[in-house]
């Protein structure tokens, strides 16, 4: 099991290329199950979750080929990812096995495409990060309204369709707001359904828009993606195409915070600042300087960090996936900051580990109260989930002394070559193997 050793105190400076979005690539890979012919995807990041999804769609009858990576952007920056070719060669397989699904919640994204394209889906109830309850009932309910019938067997969701799915008007909202993967799952299924489907209360995230753009290139008729009402006119077939995955807004936000916490200067290449409006707003209040120009974000900060209040919300609000990273930054704020988690109220497993490094954070229900301190100290800590591990890396970059972060397989699920990217801009970080 790998760990990171990070010696804090280095000021980050230089260029980082932002990878393609993990949260966009995963459902898009699942959507490729519906295409006839070859689909080529560009900017698919090399991550353990992506590897799991590639293995899954491979077992579901897709031939997948990864091209060699292009050369590095500059200097010591790592080469990222070559194009990915996907072609469906066997349409008989309909089961997403537990061995793969247990590691990755996004496996549920094959449910809609399989039902629409093959009439049957057997999907193990998903796993993923331990950040709170994330039920899939909205996925199932939406697909039921399109005509699918469901039952549970041996820990699996079993769905079947008699004939063709049929479009309808439905509400997709849930107790915690819109569902991103649920919206994508139902949208994919509706693309091959008979008649028109209207999704009311749909998620507006850029990842939903990206998948809709892929489906449109494949021949789907979709309007309104990026708004709470999406209209889909079903077609009889979808064809292979070419598509570039959007930049990873969570990775970009993480590196923006890395520049701020180390009082550094980073030039973040291949990013979409429009996807980070709420994040930029909060960082601006903290005292972070940001300038955008032609897909590049220039980020730097002053020594004195202001305090802020922040509540996570569905897009375009502040994303829950950057809550832990912002908390790490606010540990060094000049006063008291307040973070309220509205998406996953239990997503505070990083609080205890940050406190081990000298932070002063108190949790009260879905709210964390952060009393800023003058400095953090290196310590042995343990990553509990993907974004918590990123927060610990950020804290370690500025901590006095050496921090050892165990279980970094979590961070490998969502950040492509993070230690190489950080080393290229001056961080003292190394990956070590457990003896």
The 8 nearest C-alpha neighbors of each residue, nearest first, counted from 0:
[[1, 433, 432, 406, 2, 408, 407, 405],
 [2, 0, 432, 431, 433, 407, 406, 430],
 [3, 1, 405, 431, 404, 407, 430, 406],
 [4, 2, 430, 404, 403, 429, 431, 5],
 [3, 5, 403, 429, 428, 402, 430, 404],
 [6, 4, 428, 402, 401, 427, 7, 395],
 [7, 5, 401, 427, 400, 402, 428, 4],
 [8, 6, 396, 397, 398, 399, 395, 400],
 [7, 9, 397, 396, 398, 10, 399, 6],
 [10, 8, 426, 7, 11, 425, 396, 427],
 [9, 11, 263, 261, 262, 12, 8, 425],
 [12, 10, 263, 425, 424, 258, 9, 264],
 [11, 13, 264, 424, 265, 263, 10, 425],
 [12, 14, 424, 265, 266, 264, 15, 11],
 [15, 13, 266, 265, 267, 16, 424, 268],
 [16, 14, 267, 268, 266, 17, 420, 13],
 [17, 15, 268, 267, 269, 18, 14, 72],
 [16, 18, 269, 268, 270, 251, 246, 15],
 [19, 17, 246, 44, 247, 16, 20, 42],
 [18, 20, 246, 42, 247, 44, 43, 244],
 [247, 19, 21, 246, 23, 22, 245, 24],
 [20, 22, 24, 23, 25, 413, 19, 44],
 [23, 21, 20, 24, 25, 206, 26, 247],
 [24, 22, 206, 20, 21, 25, 26, 27],
 [23, 25, 27, 21, 22, 26, 20, 28],
 [24, 26, 28, 27, 23, 22, 21, 49],
 [27, 25, 29, 28, 108, 24, 23, 30],
 [26, 28, 30, 24, 29, 25, 210, 23],
 [27, 29, 31, 25, 26, 30, 24, 52],
 [28, 30, 26, 109, 27, 31, 32, 108],
 [31, 29, 27, 32, 28, 33, 112, 26],
 [30, 32, 33, 28, 29, 34, 27, 38],
 [33, 31, 30, 34, 29, 112, 87, 113],
 [34, 32, 31, 116, 30, 112, 237, 35],
 [35, 33, 238, 237, 239, 31, 32, 36],
 [34, 36, 238, 239, 237, 87, 33, 37],
 [35, 37, 239, 86, 238, 34, 38, 87],
 [36, 38, 86, 239, 85, 39, 84, 240],
 [39, 37, 239, 240, 85, 241, 84, 86],
 [40, 38, 84, 241, 83, 85, 240, 242],
 [41, 39, 242, 83, 82, 243, 241, 84],
 [40, 42, 243, 82, 43, 244, 242, 83],
 [43, 41, 19, 244, 243, 44, 80, 82],
 [42, 44, 19, 41, 24, 244, 80, 40],
 [45, 43, 19, 46, 18, 42, 80, 415],
 [46, 44, 415, 80, 49, 43, 47, 50],
 [47, 45, 49, 412, 48, 415, 44, 411],
 [46, 48, 412, 50, 49, 411, 51, 45],
 [49, 47, 51, 412, 50, 46, 52, 103],
 [50, 48, 52, 46, 51, 47, 53, 25],
 [51, 49, 47, 53, 48, 52, 54, 46],
 [50, 52, 48, 54, 49, 53, 55, 47],
 [51, 53, 55, 49, 54, 50, 56, 48],
 [54, 52, 50, 56, 55, 51, 57, 49],
 [55, 53, 57, 51, 52, 56, 50, 58],
 [56, 54, 52, 58, 57, 53, 51, 59],
 [55, 57, 59, 58, 53, 61, 54, 52],
 [58, 56, 61, 54, 55, 59, 60, 53],
 [57, 59, 55, 56, 60, 54, 61, 92],
 [60, 58, 56, 92, 57, 61, 93, 55],
 [59, 61, 89, 57, 58, 88, 87, 90],
 [62, 60, 87, 57, 86, 56, 88, 59],
 [61, 63, 86, 85, 57, 87, 88, 60],
 [64, 62, 85, 84, 61, 86, 57, 65],
 [63, 65, 84, 83, 66, 85, 62, 82],
 [64, 66, 83, 82, 84, 81, 67, 63],
 [67, 65, 81, 82, 83, 68, 64, 84],
 [68, 66, 81, 69, 65, 80, 82, 70],
 [67, 69, 81, 80, 79, 78, 66, 70],
 [70, 68, 81, 78, 67, 71, 80, 79],
 [69, 71, 78, 68, 72, 79, 77, 73],
 [72, 70, 78, 77, 73, 76, 69, 79],
 [73, 71, 76, 70, 78, 74, 16, 77],
 [74, 72, 71, 76, 75, 14, 77, 70],
 [73, 75, 76, 72, 423, 71, 77, 14],
 [74, 76, 423, 77, 73, 71, 422, 419],
 [75, 77, 423, 74, 73, 71, 420, 72],
 [78, 76, 71, 79, 419, 75, 420, 416],
 [79, 77, 71, 70, 69, 68, 76, 80],
 [78, 80, 68, 77, 69, 71, 81, 44],
 [81, 79, 68, 44, 42, 45, 43, 82],
 [80, 82, 68, 66, 67, 69, 65, 83],
 [83, 81, 41, 66, 40, 65, 39, 42],
 [82, 84, 65, 40, 39, 64, 66, 41],
 [85, 83, 39, 64, 63, 38, 65, 40],
 [86, 84, 63, 38, 37, 62, 39, 61],
 [87, 85, 37, 62, 61, 36, 88, 38],
 [86, 88, 61, 60, 89, 62, 32, 35],
 [87, 89, 60, 61, 86, 62, 90, 36],
 [90, 88, 60, 91, 87, 61, 92, 59],
 [89, 91, 92, 60, 88, 117, 87, 59],
 [92, 90, 89, 93, 60, 117, 59, 88],
 [91, 93, 59, 90, 94, 60, 89, 58],
 [94, 92, 120, 121, 119, 59, 91, 113],
 [95, 93, 121, 122, 96, 120, 92, 59],
 [96, 94, 122, 121, 123, 55, 97, 100],
 [95, 97, 98, 99, 94, 123, 100, 122],
 [96, 98, 100, 123, 99, 101, 95, 124],
 [99, 97, 96, 100, 101, 102, 95, 123],
 [100, 98, 97, 101, 96, 102, 51, 55],
 [99, 101, 97, 125, 103, 102, 106, 98],
 [102, 100, 126, 125, 97, 99, 103, 98],
 [103, 101, 127, 126, 100, 99, 104, 125],
 [102, 104, 127, 126, 100, 105, 101, 106],
 [103, 105, 125, 127, 126, 106, 107, 100],
 [106, 104, 107, 103, 108, 25, 26, 180],
 [107, 105, 108, 104, 100, 103, 109, 125],
 [106, 108, 105, 109, 110, 104, 125, 122],
 [109, 107, 106, 110, 26, 184, 105, 29],
 [108, 110, 29, 107, 112, 111, 113, 106],
 [109, 111, 108, 113, 107, 112, 120, 114],
 [110, 112, 188, 184, 114, 113, 109, 185],
 [113, 111, 115, 109, 188, 114, 110, 33],
 [114, 112, 116, 117, 110, 115, 120, 111],
 [115, 113, 118, 119, 111, 117, 112, 120],
 [114, 116, 188, 112, 113, 118, 191, 117],
 [115, 117, 113, 33, 114, 112, 118, 191],
 [118, 116, 113, 114, 119, 115, 90, 93],
 [119, 117, 114, 160, 159, 115, 116, 113],
 [120, 118, 159, 114, 158, 117, 113, 93],
 [121, 119, 93, 158, 113, 114, 157, 110],
 [122, 120, 94, 157, 156, 93, 95, 155],
 [123, 121, 95, 156, 155, 94, 120, 124],
 [122, 124, 155, 97, 125, 156, 154, 96],
 [123, 125, 155, 154, 122, 156, 126, 100],
 [126, 124, 104, 100, 101, 123, 107, 103],
 [125, 127, 101, 104, 103, 102, 100, 124],
 [128, 126, 103, 104, 102, 129, 101, 125],
 [129, 127, 384, 130, 385, 126, 103, 104],
 [130, 128, 131, 384, 127, 383, 132, 346],
 [131, 129, 346, 128, 345, 343, 132, 384],
 [130, 132, 345, 129, 343, 133, 346, 344],
 [131, 133, 134, 130, 343, 129, 345, 344],
 [132, 134, 131, 135, 343, 130, 104, 136],
 [135, 133, 136, 132, 137, 138, 125, 124],
 [134, 136, 138, 137, 139, 133, 181, 107],
 [135, 137, 139, 138, 134, 140, 141, 181],
 [138, 136, 140, 139, 135, 141, 181, 171],
 [139, 137, 181, 141, 135, 136, 140, 142],
 [138, 140, 136, 142, 137, 141, 143, 135],
 [139, 141, 137, 143, 142, 138, 136, 144],
 [142, 140, 144, 138, 143, 139, 137, 185],
 [141, 143, 145, 139, 144, 140, 147, 185],
 [142, 144, 147, 140, 146, 145, 141, 148],
 [143, 145, 141, 146, 142, 140, 167, 147],
 [146, 144, 142, 165, 143, 164, 166, 147],
 [145, 147, 143, 144, 164, 165, 148, 160],
 [148, 146, 143, 160, 159, 142, 145, 158],
 [149, 147, 159, 158, 143, 160, 146, 150],
 [150, 148, 158, 157, 147, 159, 156, 151],
 [149, 151, 157, 156, 152, 158, 148, 155],
 [152, 150, 156, 155, 157, 154, 153, 149],
 [151, 153, 155, 154, 150, 156, 157, 121],
 [154, 152, 155, 151, 123, 156, 157, 124],
 [153, 155, 152, 123, 124, 151, 156, 97],
 [156, 154, 123, 152, 122, 151, 153, 124],
 [155, 157, 151, 122, 121, 123, 150, 124],
 [156, 158, 121, 150, 149, 120, 151, 155],
 [157, 159, 149, 120, 148, 119, 147, 121],
 [160, 158, 119, 148, 147, 118, 120, 114],
 [161, 159, 147, 118, 162, 119, 148, 163],
 [162, 160, 163, 159, 118, 147, 164, 146],
 [161, 163, 160, 164, 118, 165, 146, 159],
 [162, 164, 192, 165, 161, 160, 193, 115],
 [163, 165, 192, 145, 146, 193, 115, 160],
 [166, 164, 193, 192, 145, 146, 194, 163],
 [167, 165, 196, 195, 194, 193, 145, 192],
 [166, 168, 196, 195, 197, 169, 145, 165],
 [167, 169, 197, 196, 198, 166, 170, 199],
 [170, 168, 198, 199, 197, 167, 171, 141],
 [169, 171, 199, 200, 172, 198, 168, 201],
 [172, 170, 200, 201, 199, 169, 198, 177],
 [173, 171, 177, 200, 176, 170, 201, 178],
 [172, 174, 176, 175, 177, 171, 137, 178],
 [173, 175, 176, 172, 177, 178, 342, 137],
 [176, 174, 173, 342, 177, 341, 172, 178],
 [175, 177, 173, 172, 174, 178, 313, 342],
 [178, 176, 172, 202, 201, 173, 200, 179],
 [177, 179, 181, 180, 202, 182, 176, 172],
 [180, 178, 182, 202, 181, 183, 177, 207],
 [179, 181, 183, 182, 178, 184, 108, 105],
 [180, 182, 138, 184, 178, 183, 179, 137],
 [183, 181, 179, 180, 185, 184, 201, 178],
 [184, 182, 186, 180, 181, 185, 207, 187],
 [183, 185, 111, 181, 187, 186, 182, 108],
 [184, 186, 188, 187, 182, 183, 189, 111],
 [187, 185, 183, 189, 188, 184, 182, 190],
 [188, 186, 190, 184, 185, 189, 112, 183],
 [187, 189, 111, 115, 185, 190, 186, 112],
 [190, 188, 192, 186, 191, 187, 185, 233],
 [189, 191, 233, 187, 188, 219, 192, 231],
 [192, 190, 233, 234, 189, 235, 188, 115],
 [193, 191, 164, 189, 233, 165, 190, 166],
 [192, 194, 165, 233, 166, 164, 163, 191],
 [195, 193, 166, 233, 232, 165, 192, 196],
 [196, 194, 232, 166, 231, 233, 167, 197],
 [195, 197, 166, 167, 231, 168, 230, 189],
 [196, 198, 168, 230, 229, 169, 199, 167],
 [197, 199, 229, 169, 228, 201, 170, 168],
 [200, 198, 228, 170, 201, 227, 169, 171],
 [199, 201, 227, 172, 171, 170, 228, 177],
 [202, 200, 227, 199, 182, 198, 171, 177],
 [201, 203, 177, 179, 178, 204, 182, 227],
 [204, 202, 225, 226, 227, 314, 201, 207],
 [203, 205, 206, 314, 207, 202, 225, 208],
 [206, 204, 208, 207, 209, 203, 225, 274],
 [205, 207, 23, 209, 204, 208, 210, 22],
 [208, 206, 210, 205, 204, 209, 183, 211],
 [209, 207, 205, 211, 206, 224, 225, 210],
 [210, 208, 206, 212, 211, 207, 205, 213],
 [209, 211, 213, 207, 212, 208, 27, 214],
 [210, 212, 208, 214, 213, 209, 215, 207],
 [213, 211, 215, 209, 210, 214, 208, 216],
 [214, 212, 210, 216, 211, 215, 242, 217],
 [213, 215, 217, 211, 219, 216, 212, 210],
 [216, 214, 219, 218, 212, 217, 213, 220],
 [215, 217, 213, 214, 218, 240, 212, 219],
 [218, 216, 238, 214, 237, 215, 240, 239],
 [217, 219, 215, 237, 216, 214, 238, 220],
 [220, 218, 215, 214, 190, 217, 221, 234],
 [219, 221, 232, 231, 215, 218, 233, 222],
 [222, 220, 231, 230, 219, 232, 215, 211],
 [223, 221, 230, 224, 229, 231, 220, 228],
 [222, 224, 229, 226, 228, 225, 230, 221],
 [225, 223, 229, 226, 208, 222, 211, 203],
 [224, 226, 203, 208, 223, 204, 205, 227],
 [225, 227, 203, 224, 228, 223, 229, 201],
 [228, 226, 201, 200, 199, 203, 202, 229],
 [229, 227, 199, 226, 198, 201, 223, 200],
 [228, 230, 223, 198, 224, 197, 222, 231],
 [231, 229, 197, 222, 221, 196, 223, 198],
 [230, 232, 221, 196, 195, 220, 233, 190],
 [233, 231, 195, 220, 194, 196, 221, 234],
 [234, 232, 190, 192, 191, 193, 194, 189],
 [233, 235, 191, 236, 190, 219, 232, 192],
 [236, 234, 191, 233, 237, 192, 193, 190],
 [235, 237, 234, 191, 238, 218, 34, 35],
 [236, 238, 34, 217, 218, 35, 33, 219],
 [239, 237, 35, 34, 217, 36, 218, 240],
 [238, 240, 38, 37, 36, 34, 35, 217],
 [239, 241, 38, 217, 216, 39, 238, 242],
 [242, 240, 39, 38, 40, 243, 239, 216],
 [241, 243, 40, 41, 213, 39, 244, 240],
 [244, 242, 41, 40, 42, 245, 241, 43],
 [243, 245, 42, 19, 41, 24, 43, 20],
 [244, 246, 19, 20, 243, 247, 209, 23],
 [247, 245, 19, 20, 270, 18, 248, 17],
 [20, 246, 248, 19, 250, 249, 18, 251],
 [247, 249, 251, 250, 252, 246, 274, 275],
 [250, 248, 252, 251, 247, 253, 321, 320],
 [249, 251, 253, 247, 252, 248, 254, 414],
 [252, 250, 248, 254, 249, 253, 255, 17],
 [253, 251, 255, 249, 250, 254, 248, 256],
 [252, 254, 250, 256, 251, 255, 249, 257],
 [255, 253, 257, 256, 251, 252, 258, 250],
 [256, 254, 252, 258, 257, 253, 298, 251],
 [255, 257, 259, 253, 254, 258, 260, 252],
 [258, 256, 254, 260, 255, 259, 393, 253],
 [259, 257, 263, 255, 256, 261, 264, 260],
 [260, 258, 256, 300, 262, 257, 261, 299],
 [259, 261, 257, 262, 328, 258, 256, 397],
 [262, 260, 263, 10, 258, 259, 397, 257],
 [263, 261, 259, 300, 260, 258, 10, 301],
 [262, 264, 258, 11, 10, 261, 299, 12],
 [263, 265, 299, 12, 258, 298, 11, 13],
 [266, 264, 13, 12, 298, 14, 258, 297],
 [265, 267, 14, 297, 296, 13, 268, 15],
 [266, 268, 296, 15, 295, 14, 16, 265],
 [267, 269, 16, 295, 270, 17, 15, 266],
 [270, 268, 294, 17, 295, 16, 246, 267],
 [271, 269, 294, 246, 268, 295, 17, 272],
 [270, 272, 273, 274, 294, 246, 269, 248],
 [271, 273, 275, 274, 270, 276, 291, 296],
 [274, 272, 271, 275, 276, 270, 277, 248],
 [273, 275, 272, 271, 276, 248, 205, 315],
 [276, 274, 278, 272, 273, 277, 279, 248],
 [275, 277, 279, 278, 273, 274, 280, 272],
 [278, 276, 280, 317, 279, 316, 275, 281],
 [279, 277, 275, 280, 281, 276, 317, 282],
 [280, 278, 282, 276, 277, 281, 283, 275],
 [279, 281, 277, 283, 278, 282, 276, 284],
 [282, 280, 284, 278, 283, 279, 285, 277],
 [283, 281, 285, 279, 284, 287, 280, 278],
 [282, 284, 287, 286, 280, 281, 285, 279],
 [285, 283, 281, 282, 286, 280, 307, 305],
 [286, 284, 305, 282, 283, 304, 287, 306],
 [287, 285, 283, 284, 304, 305, 300, 282],
 [286, 288, 300, 283, 282, 285, 299, 259],
 [289, 287, 299, 300, 298, 286, 283, 290],
 [290, 288, 298, 297, 287, 299, 296, 291],
 [289, 291, 297, 296, 298, 292, 288, 295],
 [292, 290, 296, 295, 297, 289, 293, 294],
 [291, 293, 295, 294, 296, 290, 297, 272],
 [294, 292, 295, 291, 296, 269, 270, 271],
 [293, 295, 270, 269, 292, 271, 268, 296],
 [294, 296, 268, 292, 267, 293, 291, 270],
 [295, 297, 291, 267, 290, 266, 298, 292],
 [298, 296, 266, 290, 289, 265, 291, 267],
 [299, 297, 289, 265, 288, 264, 255, 296],
 [300, 298, 264, 288, 263, 258, 259, 287],
 [301, 299, 287, 259, 262, 288, 286, 302],
 [300, 302, 303, 262, 286, 287, 304, 299],
 [301, 303, 262, 304, 300, 286, 259, 260],
 [302, 304, 301, 305, 333, 332, 286, 300],
 [305, 303, 332, 285, 286, 333, 302, 306],
 [304, 306, 285, 332, 333, 286, 303, 307],
 [305, 307, 336, 332, 334, 285, 335, 333],
 [308, 306, 336, 309, 285, 337, 305, 284],
 [307, 309, 337, 336, 338, 310, 306, 339],
 [310, 308, 338, 339, 337, 307, 311, 281],
 [311, 309, 339, 338, 340, 312, 341, 317],
 [310, 312, 317, 340, 319, 341, 318, 342],
 [311, 313, 316, 317, 318, 341, 310, 314],
 [312, 314, 316, 315, 318, 176, 311, 317],
 [315, 313, 316, 204, 203, 312, 318, 317],
 [314, 316, 313, 277, 317, 204, 276, 312],
 [315, 317, 314, 312, 313, 277, 318, 311],
 [316, 318, 311, 277, 312, 278, 319, 315],
 [319, 317, 320, 311, 321, 316, 312, 313],
 [318, 320, 322, 311, 321, 342, 317, 312],
 [319, 321, 318, 322, 386, 249, 323, 324],
 [322, 320, 324, 319, 323, 318, 325, 249],
 [321, 323, 319, 325, 324, 320, 326, 318],
 [324, 322, 326, 390, 325, 321, 387, 386],
 [323, 325, 390, 327, 321, 326, 322, 253],
 [326, 324, 328, 322, 327, 323, 329, 321],
 [325, 327, 329, 323, 324, 328, 322, 330],
 [326, 328, 324, 330, 325, 329, 390, 394],
 [329, 327, 325, 326, 330, 260, 331, 324],
 [328, 330, 332, 326, 331, 327, 325, 371],
 [329, 331, 371, 327, 328, 332, 358, 372],
 [332, 330, 371, 329, 372, 328, 373, 333],
 [333, 331, 371, 304, 329, 306, 305, 330],
 [332, 334, 371, 305, 304, 306, 331, 303],
 [335, 333, 371, 332, 370, 306, 336, 305],
 [334, 336, 370, 369, 306, 371, 337, 368],
 [337, 335, 306, 369, 307, 308, 368, 370],
 [336, 338, 308, 368, 367, 369, 309, 307],
 [339, 337, 309, 367, 366, 310, 308, 340],
 [340, 338, 366, 310, 365, 341, 309, 367],
 [339, 341, 344, 311, 365, 342, 310, 343],
 [342, 340, 311, 344, 343, 312, 339, 310],
 [341, 343, 340, 344, 175, 312, 319, 311],
 [342, 344, 345, 346, 131, 341, 340, 130],
 [343, 345, 365, 340, 346, 341, 342, 131],
 [346, 344, 131, 343, 347, 130, 365, 348],
 [345, 347, 130, 343, 344, 348, 131, 340],
 [348, 346, 349, 350, 345, 323, 344, 130],
 [347, 349, 350, 346, 383, 351, 387, 345],
 [350, 348, 387, 352, 347, 351, 353, 323],
 [351, 349, 353, 352, 348, 347, 354, 360],
 [352, 350, 354, 353, 349, 355, 348, 360],
 [351, 353, 355, 349, 354, 350, 380, 356],
 [354, 352, 356, 350, 355, 351, 358, 349],
 [353, 355, 358, 351, 357, 356, 352, 359],
 [356, 354, 352, 353, 357, 351, 378, 358],
 [357, 355, 376, 353, 354, 375, 378, 358],
 [358, 356, 354, 375, 355, 376, 359, 353],
 [359, 357, 354, 353, 330, 356, 360, 375],
 [360, 358, 370, 354, 369, 357, 361, 371],
 [359, 361, 369, 368, 358, 370, 354, 367],
 [362, 360, 368, 367, 369, 363, 359, 350],
 [361, 363, 367, 366, 368, 364, 360, 365],
 [362, 364, 366, 367, 365, 361, 368, 339],
 [365, 363, 366, 362, 344, 367, 345, 339],
 [364, 366, 344, 340, 339, 363, 345, 367],
 [367, 365, 339, 363, 364, 338, 362, 340],
 [368, 366, 362, 338, 361, 337, 363, 369],
 [367, 369, 337, 361, 360, 336, 362, 338],
 [370, 368, 360, 336, 335, 359, 371, 337],
 [369, 371, 335, 359, 334, 360, 372, 336],
 [370, 372, 332, 330, 331, 334, 333, 335],
 [373, 371, 331, 374, 330, 358, 370, 332],
 [374, 372, 331, 371, 375, 332, 333, 330],
 [375, 373, 372, 331, 398, 376, 399, 357],
 [374, 376, 398, 357, 356, 399, 358, 377],
 [377, 375, 399, 398, 356, 357, 400, 378],
 [376, 378, 402, 401, 400, 398, 399, 356],
 [379, 377, 402, 356, 380, 403, 376, 401],
 [378, 380, 403, 402, 404, 381, 377, 405],
 [381, 379, 404, 352, 378, 403, 405, 382],
 [380, 382, 405, 404, 406, 383, 352, 379],
 [383, 381, 388, 406, 384, 405, 387, 407],
 [382, 384, 381, 387, 348, 388, 349, 385],
 [385, 383, 387, 128, 409, 382, 386, 388],
 [384, 386, 409, 410, 388, 387, 413, 389],
 [385, 387, 389, 388, 384, 320, 323, 390],
 [388, 386, 390, 349, 384, 389, 385, 323],
 [387, 389, 382, 391, 386, 390, 385, 410],
 [390, 388, 386, 392, 387, 391, 393, 324],
 [391, 389, 324, 387, 393, 388, 392, 323],
 [390, 392, 394, 388, 393, 389, 395, 387],
 [391, 393, 395, 389, 390, 394, 396, 388],
 [394, 392, 390, 396, 391, 395, 257, 389],
 [393, 395, 391, 396, 392, 397, 327, 398],
 [394, 396, 398, 392, 397, 393, 7, 402],
 [397, 395, 7, 393, 394, 398, 392, 8],
 [396, 398, 7, 8, 395, 394, 261, 260],
 [399, 397, 375, 376, 7, 395, 377, 396],
 [398, 400, 376, 7, 377, 375, 8, 397],
 [401, 399, 377, 6, 7, 398, 376, 402],
 [402, 400, 6, 377, 5, 7, 378, 403],
 [403, 401, 377, 378, 5, 379, 395, 4],
 [402, 404, 379, 4, 3, 380, 378, 405],
 [405, 403, 380, 3, 381, 2, 379, 402],
 [404, 406, 2, 381, 407, 382, 380, 403],
 [407, 405, 408, 382, 2, 381, 1, 409],
 [406, 408, 409, 410, 2, 405, 1, 382],
 [409, 407, 411, 406, 410, 412, 1, 0],
 [408, 410, 385, 407, 411, 412, 384, 406],
 [411, 409, 385, 412, 407, 408, 413, 388],
 [412, 410, 408, 409, 413, 414, 46, 47],
 [413, 411, 47, 48, 410, 46, 409, 414],
 [412, 414, 411, 410, 46, 21, 415, 385],
 [415, 413, 411, 417, 410, 416, 412, 250],
 [414, 416, 417, 46, 45, 44, 413, 411],
 [417, 415, 419, 418, 420, 414, 77, 411],
 [418, 416, 420, 419, 415, 414, 421, 411],
 [417, 419, 421, 420, 416, 422, 428, 429],
 [420, 418, 422, 416, 421, 417, 423, 77],
 [419, 421, 417, 423, 418, 422, 76, 416],
 [420, 422, 418, 426, 423, 424, 419, 417],
 [423, 421, 426, 419, 425, 424, 420, 418],
 [422, 424, 75, 420, 76, 421, 425, 419],
 [425, 423, 13, 12, 11, 422, 421, 426],
 [424, 426, 422, 11, 423, 9, 12, 421],
 [427, 425, 422, 421, 9, 428, 424, 11],
 [428, 426, 6, 5, 422, 425, 9, 429],
 [429, 427, 5, 4, 426, 418, 422, 6],
 [430, 428, 4, 3, 431, 5, 418, 427],
 [429, 431, 3, 2, 4, 1, 432, 428],
 [432, 430, 2, 1, 3, 429, 433, 4],
 [431, 433, 1, 434, 0, 2, 430, 3],
 [432, 434, 0, 1, 431, 2, 405, 430],
 [433, 432, 431, 0, 1, 2, 430, 405]]
